[in-house]
Amino acid sequence: MASSLTFPGVVWALLSFLCAATSCVGFFMPYWLLGSQMGKPVSFGTFRRCSYPVRDEVRGGTVMLEQCGRYASFQGIPSLEWRICTVATGTGCGLLLLVALTALMGCCVTDLISRTIGRVAGGIQFVGGLLIGSGCALYPLGWDSEEVRQTCSNSSDQFDLGSCEIGWAYYCTGAGAVVAMLLCSWMACFAGKKQKHYPY
């Protein structure tokens, strides 16, 4: 099976896939922000949440339902900043995944990735990493929403966690984006083989 990638290109393809997978897993998991409410652990992502208060019709009070789920609608996401973060990070993850899968196909298909295509793919990875990084930078602006304040002992504010802490998924998403933006986009320049020019 012939490859259209050089040896650095194969490393780029594998690293691209790892970065995309890391960022996508981090984006999907609701462990960006960790806190507690009513004695139960609570965690948030950009569009998902684990453990949320529900009305107990039998006892007439509020109890914590210890399940993870998405917000019912896009407008249900607690703040405008988190909505923008969801769109930016999701788009960035999609771009990283697109390039990574194309790069992996380049390991098996001849003449799929040339030097020019590799450079374009590197540019797309840079933009994808930039979008994810922007989403990660916007995320703390939503810490002043009512839901987050309830979880963080009513002491959180923009860029101030209060009693909460940043979770592993936030770091995972950001790390995948940084490596894709800096290392993968650079390696992509050397990924494709030079095209052969045939005289006609």
SULJO-V142441 format. One record per pair of residues at least 24 apart in sequence whose ideal C-beta (glycine too) atoms are under 8 Angstrom apart, sorted by the first residue. I is the first residue (numbers start at 1). J is the second residue. D is the distance in Angstrom with one decimal. If there is no record, write none. Layout:
i-><I	I>
j-><J	J>
d-><D	D>
This chain:
i-><1	2	2	3	3	3	3	3	4	4	4	4	4	4	4	4	4	5	5	5	5	5	5	5	6	6	6	6	8	8	8	9	9	9	9	9	9	9	9	9	10	11	12	12	12	12	12	12	12	13	13	13	13	13	13	14	15	15	15	15	16	16	16	16	16	16	16	16	16	17	17	17	17	18	19	19	19	19	19	19	19	20	20	20	20	20	20	20	21	21	22	22	22	22	22	23	23	23	23	23	23	23	23	23	24	24	24	24	25	25	26	26	26	26	26	26	26	26	26	27	27	27	27	27	27	29	29	30	30	31	31	31	31	32	32	32	32	32	32	33	33	33	33	33	33	33	33	33	34	34	34	34	35	35	35	35	35	35	35	36	36	37	37	37	38	38	38	39	40	40	42	43	43	44	44	44	45	46	46	46	46	46	46	46	47	47	47	47	47	49	78	78	78	78	78	79	79	79	79	80	81	81	81	81	82	82	82	82	84	84	85	85	85	85	85	86	88	88	88	88	88	89	89	89	89	89	91	91	92	92	92	92	92	92	92	92	92	92	93	93	94	95	95	95	95	95	96	96	96	96	96	96	96	98	99	99	99	99	103	103	106	106	111	113	113	114	114	114	114	115	115	115	115	115	115	116	117	118	118	118	118	118	119	119	121	121	122	122	122	122	122	122	122	123	125	125	125	125	125	126	126	126	128	128	128	129	129	129	129	129	129	129	130	130	132	132	132	132	132	133	133	133	133	135	136	136	136	136	139>
j-><108	109	110	106	107	108	109	110	106	109	110	111	112	113	114	192	193	103	106	107	113	191	192	193	190	191	192	193	187	190	191	103	106	113	118	187	190	191	192	193	107	187	103	118	184	187	188	190	191	100	103	104	106	107	191	104	179	183	184	187	96	99	100	103	104	125	180	184	188	100	101	103	104	176	96	100	176	177	179	180	184	93	96	97	99	100	176	180	100	176	172	173	175	176	179	92	93	96	132	172	173	176	177	180	93	96	97	176	169	172	168	169	170	171	172	173	174	175	176	89	90	93	132	169	173	169	172	68	169	167	168	169	170	139	166	167	169	170	173	143	148	151	161	164	165	166	167	170	164	165	166	167	148	151	152	153	163	164	165	151	163	64	150	151	62	63	64	64	64	66	151	68	167	147	148	151	169	77	82	85	86	89	135	139	71	74	77	82	86	147	142	145	146	147	148	141	142	144	145	142	138	139	141	142	138	139	142	145	135	138	135	136	138	139	142	135	131	132	134	135	138	131	132	135	136	173	128	131	127	128	129	130	131	132	133	134	135	177	128	132	128	124	125	127	128	131	125	128	129	132	176	177	180	124	124	125	128	188	188	191	191	192	195	191	192	192	193	194	195	189	191	192	193	194	195	192	192	188	189	190	191	192	188	189	188	191	184	185	186	187	188	189	191	185	180	181	184	185	188	180	181	185	177	180	181	177	178	180	181	182	184	185	177	181	173	174	176	177	180	174	177	178	181	173	170	173	174	177	170>
d-><5.5	7.9	4.1	6.9	5.3	6.7	7.8	7.1	4.9	6.2	5.5	5.3	4.5	4.7	7.4	6.4	6.2	7.6	5.0	5.9	6.0	5.6	6.7	7.1	6.3	6.5	7.2	5.8	5.9	4.5	6.5	7.6	6.9	6.8	6.8	7.8	6.8	3.4	6.2	7.7	5.9	6.7	6.3	7.8	6.2	4.0	5.7	7.6	4.7	7.4	3.7	5.2	6.2	5.5	7.4	8.0	7.2	6.7	5.7	6.9	7.3	5.9	4.2	4.9	7.9	6.8	6.9	5.0	7.9	4.3	7.7	7.2	5.9	7.8	6.2	7.3	4.6	7.6	4.9	4.0	5.9	7.1	4.0	4.6	7.4	4.0	7.0	7.1	7.7	7.6	5.6	7.6	6.5	3.5	7.9	7.2	5.2	5.8	5.7	7.5	5.2	3.3	5.5	7.0	4.7	7.5	6.2	7.9	7.6	6.4	7.9	4.5	7.0	7.5	3.3	3.3	7.6	8.0	6.5	5.2	6.6	5.1	7.7	7.7	5.2	4.2	7.7	5.5	7.3	3.8	5.8	4.0	7.7	6.5	7.1	5.4	5.2	4.2	7.7	7.4	6.9	7.8	7.7	5.7	7.7	6.5	6.1	7.3	6.2	5.2	7.5	4.6	7.7	3.8	4.9	7.9	6.5	3.7	7.5	6.8	7.9	6.5	5.8	4.9	7.6	7.8	5.0	7.8	4.2	6.1	4.7	8.0	6.1	7.7	6.8	7.5	6.5	7.4	5.4	4.9	4.3	6.2	7.1	6.8	6.1	8.0	5.8	7.6	4.7	7.7	6.3	3.9	7.1	4.5	6.6	7.3	3.7	7.6	4.3	7.9	5.0	7.2	3.9	4.2	7.9	6.9	4.2	7.5	7.6	5.7	4.2	7.7	4.5	5.1	7.2	7.5	4.8	7.3	5.1	4.0	7.0	6.9	5.2	3.4	7.2	6.7	7.7	5.4	7.7	4.4	6.7	7.3	3.2	3.7	7.9	7.9	6.7	6.6	7.3	6.5	7.7	5.5	7.2	6.3	3.4	7.1	6.3	4.4	7.2	7.5	7.4	7.7	5.4	7.3	5.3	5.2	7.1	8.0	8.0	7.1	7.4	7.6	7.7	6.0	4.4	4.5	7.1	7.7	5.0	7.7	7.9	4.5	7.4	6.0	7.3	7.3	5.8	4.8	6.4	7.3	3.8	3.9	6.4	5.4	5.1	7.3	7.0	4.1	7.0	7.5	2.9	5.8	7.7	6.9	5.0	6.9	5.0	4.6	6.4	8.0	5.4	4.1	7.5	6.4	7.8	4.3	6.7	4.4	2.8	7.6	8.0	7.2	8.0	6.3	6.3	7.2	7.4	3.6	8.0	6.9	5.2	7.1	6.8	7.9	6.7	6.3	4.7	7.1	7.0>
